[in-house]
Amino acid sequence: MTTRPCPCGLPEPYAACCGRYHRGEAAAPTAEALMRSRYSAFVKGDADYLLRTWHPRTRPARLDLDPRMRWTGLEILGTSDGSAFHSTGTVTFRASYRGGSLHEHSRFERVDGAWVYVDGDFPGE
């Protein structure tokens, strides 16, 4: 098992952090944890996980990830709600990639008790 920190930016190794969500061993307990795990799924190229954690109302039929895309870091800029006591939540983040960054204000909801990504806005655009 690798001891490199998880791509999501937390210090735990991938297998003990986002990897357990990707493998289906656990569900993300908060909207922020889901957002971090989805970022890690983009880094790892795990389209199945991304589709599985997308709200059925807004989920695309398929997702084609660019294998040349190199994500380089995640910064959480703010959160609201999204804890075990909420049914909705938001996470604002900046995801860096080679050559630029993506700034998004994402919305999350619970579906059958599990956090899922609904959609997002791009502040300043």
N, CA, C and O atoms as a GROMACS GRO file, in nm:
protein
  500
    1MET      N    1   0.085  -0.118   0.000
    1MET     CA    2   0.000   0.000   0.000
    1MET      C    3   0.089   0.124   0.000
    1MET      O    4   0.187   0.132   0.074
    2THR      N    5   0.054   0.218  -0.083
    2THR     CA    6   0.133   0.340  -0.092
    2THR      C    7   0.107   0.431   0.027
    2THR      O    8  -0.002   0.431   0.084
    3THR      N    9   0.207   0.506   0.065
    3THR     CA   10   0.191   0.600   0.175
    3THR      C   11   0.187   0.744   0.126
    3THR      O   12   0.191   0.838   0.205
    4ARG      N   13   0.179   0.761  -0.007
    4ARG     CA   14   0.167   0.897  -0.060
    4ARG      C   15   0.032   0.955  -0.019
    4ARG      O   16  -0.067   0.882  -0.014
    5PRO      N   17   0.028   1.084   0.010
    5PRO     CA   18  -0.100   1.145   0.048
    5PRO      C   19  -0.204   1.132  -0.065
    5PRO      O   20  -0.169   1.125  -0.183
    6CYS      N   21  -0.328   1.129  -0.026
    6CYS     CA   22  -0.439   1.120  -0.121
    6CYS      C   23  -0.438   1.242  -0.214
    6CYS      O   24  -0.402   1.351  -0.171
    7PRO      N   25  -0.479   1.225  -0.340
    7PRO     CA   26  -0.485   1.340  -0.431
    7PRO      C   27  -0.578   1.452  -0.383
    7PRO      O   28  -0.563   1.567  -0.424
    8CYS      N   29  -0.674   1.418  -0.294
    8CYS     CA   30  -0.772   1.517  -0.249
    8CYS      C   31  -0.711   1.626  -0.162
    8CYS      O   32  -0.777   1.727  -0.134
    9GLY      N   33  -0.587   1.607  -0.119
    9GLY     CA   34  -0.520   1.709  -0.038
    9GLY      C   35  -0.512   1.676   0.109
    9GLY      O   36  -0.442   1.745   0.183
   10LEU      N   37  -0.582   1.572   0.155
   10LEU     CA   38  -0.571   1.532   0.294
   10LEU      C   39  -0.447   1.444   0.310
   10LEU      O   40  -0.402   1.384   0.212
   11PRO      N   41  -0.390   1.436   0.431
   11PRO     CA   42  -0.263   1.366   0.447
   11PRO      C   43  -0.271   1.213   0.444
   11PRO      O   44  -0.168   1.147   0.430
   12GLU      N   45  -0.391   1.154   0.456
   12GLU     CA   46  -0.402   1.009   0.457
   12GLU      C   47  -0.363   0.951   0.321
   12GLU      O   48  -0.376   1.017   0.219
   13PRO      N   49  -0.314   0.825   0.321
   13PRO     CA   50  -0.287   0.758   0.193
   13PRO      C   51  -0.418   0.739   0.116
   13PRO      O   52  -0.524   0.726   0.176
   14TYR      N   53  -0.409   0.737  -0.016
   14TYR     CA   54  -0.527   0.721  -0.102
   14TYR      C   55  -0.616   0.604  -0.060
   14TYR      O   56  -0.737   0.619  -0.051
   15ALA      N   57  -0.556   0.488  -0.034
   15ALA     CA   58  -0.636   0.368  -0.002
   15ALA      C   59  -0.722   0.388   0.122
   15ALA      O   60  -0.833   0.336   0.129
   16ALA      N   61  -0.672   0.463   0.220
   16ALA     CA   62  -0.745   0.485   0.345
   16ALA      C   63  -0.833   0.610   0.339
   16ALA      O   64  -0.915   0.632   0.428
   17CYS      N   65  -0.817   0.689   0.237
   17CYS     CA   66  -0.892   0.814   0.223
   17CYS      C   67  -0.998   0.796   0.114
   17CYS      O   68  -1.097   0.726   0.137
   18CYS      N   69  -0.980   0.854   0.000
   18CYS     CA   70  -1.080   0.847  -0.108
   18CYS      C   71  -1.090   0.709  -0.171
   18CYS      O   72  -1.194   0.674  -0.226
   19GLY      N   73  -0.984   0.630  -0.164
   19GLY     CA   74  -0.986   0.497  -0.223
   19GLY      C   75  -1.097   0.410  -0.168
   19GLY      O   76  -1.155   0.332  -0.243
   20ARG      N   77  -1.127   0.422  -0.040
   20ARG     CA   78  -1.233   0.339   0.019
   20ARG      C   79  -1.370   0.376  -0.036
   20ARG      O   80  -1.458   0.290  -0.047
   21TYR      N   81  -1.390   0.504  -0.071
   21TYR     CA   82  -1.515   0.545  -0.134
   21TYR      C   83  -1.520   0.494  -0.278
   21TYR      O   84  -1.624   0.445  -0.323
   22HIS      N   85  -1.409   0.504  -0.349
   22HIS     CA   86  -1.404   0.458  -0.488
   22HIS      C   87  -1.429   0.308  -0.497
   22HIS      O   88  -1.492   0.262  -0.591
   23ARG      N   89  -1.379   0.233  -0.399
   23ARG     CA   90  -1.398   0.088  -0.399
   23ARG      C   91  -1.536   0.047  -0.349
   23ARG      O   92  -1.573  -0.070  -0.357
   24GLY      N   93  -1.614   0.143  -0.296
   24GLY     CA   94  -1.748   0.112  -0.245
   24GLY      C   95  -1.749   0.057  -0.104
   24GLY      O   96  -1.851   0.003  -0.061
   25GLU      N   97  -1.638   0.068  -0.031
   25GLU     CA   98  -1.630   0.017   0.105
   25GLU      C   99  -1.697   0.110   0.205
   25GLU      O  100  -1.731   0.067   0.316
   26ALA      N  101  -1.715   0.235   0.168
   26ALA     CA  102  -1.777   0.334   0.255
   26ALA      C  103  -1.838   0.442   0.167
   26ALA      O  104  -1.803   0.454   0.049
   27ALA      N  105  -1.928   0.518   0.225
   27ALA     CA  106  -1.988   0.633   0.155
   27ALA      C  107  -1.933   0.760   0.216
   27ALA      O  108  -1.909   0.766   0.337
   28ALA      N  109  -1.913   0.860   0.135
   28ALA     CA  110  -1.863   0.989   0.185
   28ALA      C  111  -1.962   1.044   0.288
   28ALA      O  112  -2.081   1.056   0.257
   29PRO      N  113  -1.917   1.078   0.409
   29PRO     CA  114  -2.008   1.122   0.515
   29PRO      C  115  -2.055   1.266   0.504
   29PRO      O  116  -2.153   1.305   0.569
   30THR      N  117  -1.986   1.348   0.423
   30THR     CA  118  -2.022   1.489   0.409
   30THR      C  119  -2.013   1.528   0.262
   30THR      O  120  -1.954   1.458   0.181
   31ALA      N  121  -2.073   1.642   0.230
   31ALA     CA  122  -2.063   1.693   0.093
   31ALA      C  123  -1.917   1.723   0.058
   31ALA      O  124  -1.874   1.696  -0.054
   32GLU      N  125  -1.842   1.778   0.153
   32GLU     CA  126  -1.700   1.807   0.125
   32GLU      C  127  -1.622   1.678   0.099
   32GLU      O  128  -1.539   1.674   0.008
   33ALA      N  129  -1.647   1.575   0.177
   33ALA     CA  130  -1.578   1.447   0.155
   33ALA      C  131  -1.613   1.390   0.017
   33ALA      O  132  -1.527   1.335  -0.051
   34LEU      N  133  -1.739   1.404  -0.023
   34LEU     CA  134  -1.777   1.356  -0.156
   34LEU      C  135  -1.705   1.438  -0.263
   34LEU      O  136  -1.654   1.383  -0.361
   35MET      N  137  -1.700   1.571  -0.245
   35MET     CA  138  -1.634   1.655  -0.345
   35MET      C  139  -1.486   1.618  -0.355
   35MET      O  140  -1.432   1.608  -0.465
   36ARG      N  141  -1.421   1.597  -0.240
   36ARG     CA  142  -1.280   1.556  -0.242
   36ARG      C  143  -1.264   1.422  -0.313
   36ARG      O  144  -1.170   1.404  -0.390
   37SER      N  145  -1.354   1.328  -0.287
   37SER     CA  146  -1.344   1.196  -0.349
   37SER      C  147  -1.370   1.205  -0.499
   37SER      O  148  -1.312   1.129  -0.577
   38ARG      N  149  -1.456   1.295  -0.540
   38ARG     CA  150  -1.482   1.313  -0.683
   38ARG      C  151  -1.359   1.375  -0.751
   38ARG      O  152  -1.324   1.337  -0.863
   39TYR      N  153  -1.295   1.470  -0.685
   39TYR     CA  154  -1.170   1.524  -0.740
   39TYR      C  155  -1.068   1.411  -0.757
   39TYR      O  156  -1.006   1.399  -0.863
   40SER      N  157  -1.052   1.329  -0.654
   40SER     CA  158  -0.958   1.217  -0.663
   40SER      C  159  -0.997   1.122  -0.776
   40SER      O  160  -0.909   1.065  -0.842
   41ALA      N  161  -1.126   1.104  -0.799
   41ALA     CA  162  -1.171   1.018  -0.909
   41ALA      C  163  -1.131   1.078  -1.044
   41ALA      O  164  -1.095   1.006  -1.136
   42PHE      N  165  -1.138   1.210  -1.056
   42PHE     CA  166  -1.090   1.274  -1.179
   42PHE      C  167  -0.940   1.249  -1.195
   42PHE      O  168  -0.893   1.217  -1.304
   43VAL      N  169  -0.864   1.264  -1.085
   43VAL     CA  170  -0.720   1.240  -1.090
   43VAL      C  171  -0.691   1.096  -1.135
   43VAL      O  172  -0.603   1.073  -1.217
   44LYS      N  173  -0.766   1.001  -1.081
   44LYS     CA  174  -0.744   0.858  -1.108
   44LYS      C  175  -0.810   0.811  -1.238
   44LYS      O  176  -0.785   0.700  -1.284
   45GLY      N  177  -0.896   0.896  -1.298
   45GLY     CA  178  -0.966   0.856  -1.420
   45GLY      C  179  -1.080   0.759  -1.395
   45GLY      O  180  -1.112   0.678  -1.482
   46ASP      N  181  -1.142   0.766  -1.279
   46ASP     CA  182  -1.249   0.674  -1.238
   46ASP      C  183  -1.387   0.730  -1.276
   46ASP      O  184  -1.459   0.782  -1.192
   47ALA      N  185  -1.422   0.718  -1.404
   47ALA     CA  186  -1.550   0.771  -1.454
   47ALA      C  187  -1.668   0.699  -1.390
   47ALA      O  188  -1.773   0.760  -1.368
   48ASP      N  189  -1.655   0.569  -1.361
   48ASP     CA  190  -1.766   0.495  -1.300
   48ASP      C  191  -1.805   0.555  -1.166
   48ASP      O  192  -1.924   0.572  -1.138
   49TYR      N  193  -1.706   0.589  -1.082
   49TYR     CA  194  -1.735   0.650  -0.953
   49TYR      C  195  -1.802   0.786  -0.972
   49TYR      O  196  -1.898   0.819  -0.902
   50LEU      N  197  -1.750   0.864  -1.066
   50LEU     CA  198  -1.808   0.996  -1.090
   50LEU      C  199  -1.954   0.984  -1.130
   50LEU      O  200  -2.038   1.060  -1.080
   51LEU      N  201  -1.987   0.892  -1.216
   51LEU     CA  202  -2.126   0.873  -1.258
   51LEU      C  203  -2.211   0.820  -1.143
   51LEU      O  204  -2.325   0.862  -1.126
   52ARG      N  205  -2.157   0.730  -1.064
   52ARG     CA  206  -2.229   0.670  -0.951
   52ARG      C  207  -2.263   0.774  -0.846
   52ARG      O  208  -2.363   0.760  -0.775
   53THR      N  209  -2.180   0.879  -0.833
   53THR     CA  210  -2.202   0.980  -0.729
   53THR      C  211  -2.261   1.109  -0.786
   53THR      O  212  -2.251   1.215  -0.724
   54TRP      N  213  -2.321   1.101  -0.902
   54TRP     CA  214  -2.386   1.214  -0.968
   54TRP      C  215  -2.536   1.199  -0.950
   54TRP      O  216  -2.587   1.088  -0.966
   55HIS      N  217  -2.606   1.305  -0.919
   55HIS     CA  218  -2.751   1.299  -0.898
   55HIS      C  219  -2.820   1.246  -1.023
   55HIS      O  220  -2.788   1.290  -1.134
   56PRO      N  221  -2.913   1.151  -1.009
   56PRO     CA  222  -2.981   1.096  -1.126
   56PRO      C  223  -3.049   1.202  -1.213
   56PRO      O  224  -3.062   1.185  -1.334
   57ARG      N  225  -3.091   1.311  -1.152
   57ARG     CA  226  -3.160   1.419  -1.223
   57ARG      C  227  -3.067   1.494  -1.319
   57ARG      O  228  -3.112   1.545  -1.422
   58THR      N  229  -2.938   1.501  -1.287
   58THR     CA  230  -2.844   1.580  -1.366
   58THR      C  231  -2.729   1.498  -1.426
   58THR      O  232  -2.644   1.553  -1.496
   59ARG      N  233  -2.728   1.370  -1.399
   59ARG     CA  234  -2.618   1.282  -1.445
   59ARG      C  235  -2.618   1.268  -1.597
   59ARG      O  236  -2.722   1.241  -1.656
   60PRO      N  237  -2.502   1.285  -1.659
   60PRO     CA  238  -2.493   1.260  -1.804
   60PRO      C  239  -2.501   1.110  -1.832
   60PRO      O  240  -2.476   1.028  -1.743
   61ALA      N  241  -2.535   1.074  -1.952
   61ALA     CA  242  -2.545   0.933  -1.990
   61ALA      C  243  -2.409   0.866  -1.985
   61ALA      O  244  -2.399   0.748  -1.952
   62ARG      N  245  -2.304   0.940  -2.016
   62ARG     CA  246  -2.168   0.888  -2.011
   62ARG      C  247  -2.072   1.001  -1.984
   62ARG      O  248  -2.108   1.119  -1.993
   63LEU      N  249  -1.952   0.965  -1.950
   63LEU     CA  250  -1.850   1.063  -1.915
   63LEU      C  251  -1.720   1.020  -1.980
   63LEU      O  252  -1.667   0.913  -1.950
   64ASP      N  253  -1.669   1.102  -2.068
   64ASP     CA  254  -1.542   1.073  -2.135
   64ASP      C  255  -1.434   1.161  -2.075
   64ASP      O  256  -1.430   1.282  -2.100
   65LEU      N  257  -1.346   1.101  -1.996
   65LEU     CA  258  -1.238   1.176  -1.933
   65LEU      C  259  -1.117   1.178  -2.026
   65LEU      O  260  -1.086   1.079  -2.093
   66ASP      N  261  -1.051   1.291  -2.030
   66ASP     CA  262  -0.932   1.307  -2.114
   66ASP      C  263  -0.812   1.247  -2.040
   66ASP      O  264  -0.773   1.301  -1.936
   67PRO      N  265  -0.755   1.139  -2.089
   67PRO     CA  266  -0.642   1.077  -2.018
   67PRO      C  267  -0.517   1.165  -2.013
   67PRO      O  268  -0.426   1.137  -1.935
   68ARG      N  269  -0.512   1.270  -2.094
   68ARG     CA  270  -0.397   1.361  -2.092
   68ARG      C  271  -0.409   1.468  -1.984
   68ARG      O  272  -0.312   1.537  -1.953
   69MET      N  273  -0.528   1.484  -1.926
   69MET     CA  274  -0.551   1.586  -1.824
   69MET      C  275  -0.472   1.550  -1.698
   69MET      O  276  -0.480   1.438  -1.650
   70ARG      N  277  -0.396   1.644  -1.647
   70ARG     CA  278  -0.314   1.623  -1.527
   70ARG      C  279  -0.357   1.721  -1.419
   70ARG      O  280  -0.321   1.838  -1.421
   71TRP      N  281  -0.436   1.670  -1.323
   71TRP     CA  282  -0.480   1.750  -1.210
   71TRP      C  283  -0.364   1.761  -1.112
   71TRP      O  284  -0.294   1.663  -1.088
   72THR      N  285  -0.344   1.881  -1.055
   72THR     CA  286  -0.226   1.904  -0.973
   72THR      C  287  -0.255   1.949  -0.830
   72THR      O  288  -0.162   1.960  -0.750
   73GLY      N  289  -0.382   1.976  -0.796
   73GLY     CA  290  -0.410   2.017  -0.659
   73GLY      C  291  -0.552   2.063  -0.639
   73GLY      O  292  -0.620   2.105  -0.733
   74LEU      N  293  -0.596   2.054  -0.515
   74LEU     CA  294  -0.732   2.093  -0.477
   74LEU      C  295  -0.727   2.186  -0.358
   74LEU      O  296  -0.656   2.161  -0.260
   75GLU      N  297  -0.802   2.295  -0.366
   75GLU     CA  298  -0.813   2.391  -0.256
   75GLU      C  299  -0.962   2.412  -0.227
   75GLU      O  300  -1.037   2.454  -0.315
   76ILE      N  301  -1.003   2.382  -0.103
   76ILE     CA  302  -1.141   2.406  -0.061
   76ILE      C  303  -1.149   2.552  -0.017
   76ILE      O  304  -1.078   2.594   0.074
   77LEU      N  305  -1.236   2.629  -0.082
   77LEU     CA  306  -1.249   2.772  -0.053
   77LEU      C  307  -1.362   2.802   0.044
   77LEU      O  308  -1.361   2.905   0.111
   78GLY      N  309  -1.460   2.711   0.052
   78GLY     CA  310  -1.571   2.733   0.144
   78GLY      C  311  -1.672   2.621   0.135
   78GLY      O  312  -1.684   2.554   0.032
   79THR      N  313  -1.746   2.600   0.245
   79THR     CA  314  -1.853   2.501   0.248
   79THR      C  315  -1.972   2.560   0.323
   79THR      O  316  -1.956   2.649   0.407
   80SER      N  317  -2.090   2.510   0.292
   80SER     CA  318  -2.207   2.542   0.372
   80SER      C  319  -2.294   2.418   0.381
   80SER      O  320  -2.313   2.347   0.282
   81ASP      N  321  -2.346   2.393   0.500
   81ASP     CA  322  -2.424   2.274   0.528
   81ASP      C  323  -2.346   2.150   0.483
   81ASP      O  324  -2.223   2.151   0.490
   82GLY      N  325  -2.413   2.046   0.438
   82GLY     CA  326  -2.343   1.929   0.386
   82GLY      C  327  -2.291   1.832   0.490
   82GLY      O  328  -2.210   1.746   0.457
   83SER      N  329  -2.336   1.845   0.616
   83SER     CA  330  -2.290   1.752   0.719
   83SER      C  331  -2.391   1.638   0.734
   83SER      O  332  -2.488   1.629   0.658
   84ALA      N  333  -2.368   1.553   0.832
   84ALA     CA  334  -2.460   1.442   0.860
   84ALA      C  335  -2.599   1.493   0.898
   84ALA      O  336  -2.696   1.416   0.893
   85PHE      N  337  -2.611   1.618   0.937
   85PHE     CA  338  -2.738   1.674   0.982
   85PHE      C  339  -2.813   1.748   0.872
   85PHE      O  340  -2.919   1.804   0.899
   86HIS      N  341  -2.761   1.749   0.750
   86HIS     CA  342  -2.821   1.825   0.640
   86HIS      C  343  -2.864   1.733   0.526
   86HIS      O  344  -2.817   1.620   0.514
   87SER      N  345  -2.953   1.785   0.443
   87SER     CA  346  -2.993   1.710   0.322
   87SER      C  347  -2.935   1.774   0.196
   87SER      O  348  -2.939   1.715   0.088
   88THR      N  349  -2.881   1.896   0.210
   88THR     CA  350  -2.815   1.963   0.098
   88THR      C  351  -2.686   2.028   0.151
   88THR      O  352  -2.667   2.043   0.272
   89GLY      N  353  -2.600   2.065   0.058
   89GLY     CA  354  -2.478   2.132   0.096
   89GLY      C  355  -2.410   2.189  -0.026
   89GLY      O  356  -2.441   2.152  -0.139
   90THR      N  357  -2.317   2.281  -0.003
   90THR     CA  358  -2.238   2.338  -0.112
   90THR      C  359  -2.091   2.335  -0.075
   90THR      O  360  -2.054   2.341   0.042
   91VAL      N  361  -2.009   2.326  -0.177
   91VAL     CA  362  -1.863   2.333  -0.160
   91VAL      C  363  -1.810   2.420  -0.273
   91VAL      O  364  -1.839   2.397  -0.390
   92THR      N  365  -1.732   2.520  -0.236
   92THR     CA  366  -1.664   2.604  -0.335
   92THR      C  367  -1.517   2.565  -0.332
   92THR      O  368  -1.455   2.558  -0.226
   93PHE      N  369  -1.462   2.539  -0.450
   93PHE     CA  370  -1.326   2.489  -0.457
   93PHE      C  371  -1.253   2.541  -0.580
   93PHE      O  372  -1.314   2.593  -0.674
   94ARG      N  373  -1.123   2.524  -0.576
   94ARG     CA  374  -1.038   2.550  -0.693
   94ARG      C  375  -0.957   2.423  -0.716
   94ARG      O  376  -0.882   2.378  -0.630
   95ALA      N  377  -0.973   2.365  -0.834
   95ALA     CA  378  -0.897   2.247  -0.873
   95ALA      C  379  -0.796   2.290  -0.978
   95ALA      O  380  -0.834   2.342  -1.084
   96SER      N  381  -0.670   2.269  -0.949
   96SER     CA  382  -0.564   2.309  -1.043
   96SER      C  383  -0.528   2.193  -1.133
   96SER      O  384  -0.531   2.077  -1.093
   97TYR      N  385  -0.493   2.228  -1.254
   97TYR     CA  386  -0.444   2.130  -1.350
   97TYR      C  387  -0.329   2.194  -1.426
   97TYR      O  388  -0.311   2.315  -1.424
   98ARG      N  389  -0.253   2.110  -1.493
   98ARG     CA  390  -0.140   2.162  -1.568
   98ARG      C  391  -0.192   2.262  -1.670
   98ARG      O  392  -0.263   2.225  -1.764
   99GLY      N  393  -0.157   2.388  -1.653
   99GLY     CA  394  -0.197   2.492  -1.746
   99GLY      C  395  -0.312   2.579  -1.700
   99GLY      O  396  -0.351   2.670  -1.773
  100GLY      N  397  -0.368   2.555  -1.581
  100GLY     CA  398  -0.479   2.640  -1.536
  100GLY      C  399  -0.547   2.587  -1.412
  100GLY      O  400  -0.492   2.506  -1.337
  101SER      N  401  -0.670   2.636  -1.390
  101SER     CA  402  -0.748   2.590  -1.275
  101SER      C  403  -0.897   2.605  -1.305
  101SER      O  404  -0.938   2.680  -1.393
  102LEU      N  405  -0.975   2.530  -1.229
  102LEU     CA  406  -1.121   2.531  -1.238
  102LEU      C  407  -1.172   2.577  -1.103
  102LEU      O  408  -1.138   2.519  -1.001
  103HIS      N  409  -1.255   2.681  -1.101
  103HIS     CA  410  -1.314   2.735  -0.979
  103HIS      C  411  -1.463   2.707  -0.988
  103HIS      O  412  -1.530   2.755  -1.080
  104GLU      N  413  -1.517   2.630  -0.892
  104GLU     CA  414  -1.658   2.592  -0.898
  104GLU      C  415  -1.724   2.601  -0.762
  104GLU      O  416  -1.662   2.574  -0.659
  105HIS      N  417  -1.851   2.640  -0.763
  105HIS     CA  418  -1.939   2.638  -0.647
  105HIS      C  419  -2.036   2.523  -0.673
  105HIS      O  420  -2.130   2.537  -0.752
  106SER      N  421  -2.015   2.408  -0.607
  106SER     CA  422  -2.089   2.286  -0.635
  106SER      C  423  -2.202   2.266  -0.535
  106SER      O  424  -2.191   2.302  -0.418
  107ARG      N  425  -2.312   2.209  -0.585
  107ARG     CA  426  -2.427   2.175  -0.502
  107ARG      C  427  -2.439   2.024  -0.488
  107ARG      O  428  -2.419   1.948  -0.583
  108PHE      N  429  -2.471   1.982  -0.366
  108PHE     CA  430  -2.484   1.841  -0.334
  108PHE      C  431  -2.616   1.817  -0.262
  108PHE      O  432  -2.666   1.906  -0.193
  109GLU      N  433  -2.672   1.698  -0.280
  109GLU     CA  434  -2.794   1.657  -0.211
  109GLU      C  435  -2.776   1.512  -0.167
  109GLU      O  436  -2.691   1.439  -0.218
  110ARG      N  437  -2.860   1.474  -0.073
  110ARG     CA  438  -2.864   1.333  -0.034
  110ARG      C  439  -2.972   1.262  -0.116
  110ARG      O  440  -3.082   1.314  -0.132
  111VAL      N  441  -2.939   1.145  -0.168
  111VAL     CA  442  -3.035   1.058  -0.237
  111VAL      C  443  -3.025   0.922  -0.169
  111VAL      O  444  -2.918   0.860  -0.167
  112ASP      N  445  -3.134   0.877  -0.113
  112ASP     CA  446  -3.135   0.750  -0.037
  112ASP      C  447  -3.025   0.748   0.068
  112ASP      O  448  -2.961   0.646   0.090
  113GLY      N  449  -3.003   0.863   0.132
  113GLY     CA  450  -2.906   0.874   0.241
  113GLY      C  451  -2.763   0.902   0.199
  113GLY      O  452  -2.680   0.934   0.284
  114ALA      N  453  -2.733   0.891   0.070
  114ALA     CA  454  -2.595   0.911   0.023
  114ALA      C  455  -2.580   1.048  -0.043
  114ALA      O  456  -2.669   1.094  -0.114
  115TRP      N  457  -2.466   1.112  -0.020
  115TRP     CA  458  -2.437   1.239  -0.085
  115TRP      C  459  -2.411   1.217  -0.233
  115TRP      O  460  -2.340   1.124  -0.271
  116VAL      N  461  -2.468   1.304  -0.316
  116VAL     CA  462  -2.442   1.302  -0.460
  116VAL      C  463  -2.422   1.446  -0.509
  116VAL      O  464  -2.474   1.541  -0.452
  117TYR      N  465  -2.345   1.457  -0.616
  117TYR     CA  466  -2.320   1.586  -0.682
  117TYR      C  467  -2.442   1.620  -0.768
  117TYR      O  468  -2.489   1.535  -0.844
  118VAL      N  469  -2.492   1.743  -0.756
  118VAL     CA  470  -2.606   1.787  -0.838
  118VAL      C  471  -2.556   1.866  -0.957
  118VAL      O  472  -2.576   1.826  -1.072
  119ASP      N  473  -2.492   1.980  -0.930
  119ASP     CA  474  -2.441   2.066  -1.037
  119ASP      C  475  -2.354   2.174  -0.975
  119ASP      O  476  -2.332   2.176  -0.854
  120GLY      N  477  -2.305   2.263  -1.059
  120GLY     CA  478  -2.220   2.369  -1.007
  120GLY      C  479  -2.221   2.492  -1.096
  120GLY      O  480  -2.256   2.486  -1.213
  121ASP      N  481  -2.180   2.603  -1.036
  121ASP     CA  482  -2.164   2.729  -1.105
  121ASP      C  483  -2.016   2.764  -1.103
  121ASP      O  484  -1.941   2.718  -1.018
  122PHE      N  485  -1.977   2.845  -1.198
  122PHE     CA  486  -1.838   2.888  -1.208
  122PHE      C  487  -1.832   3.037  -1.173
  122PHE      O  488  -1.856   3.121  -1.259
  123PRO      N  489  -1.799   3.070  -1.046
  123PRO     CA  490  -1.795   3.210  -1.003
  123PRO      C  491  -1.706   3.294  -1.093
  123PRO      O  492  -1.596   3.253  -1.130
  124GLY      N  493  -1.753   3.412  -1.126
  124GLY     CA  494  -1.675   3.504  -1.206
  124GLY      C  495  -1.686   3.481  -1.356
  124GLY      O  496  -1.621   3.551  -1.435
  125GLU      N  497  -1.766   3.384  -1.396
  125GLU     CA  498  -1.782   3.359  -1.540
  125GLU      C  499  -1.919   3.403  -1.586
  125GLU      O  500  -1.952   3.391  -1.704
   0.00000   0.00000   0.00000
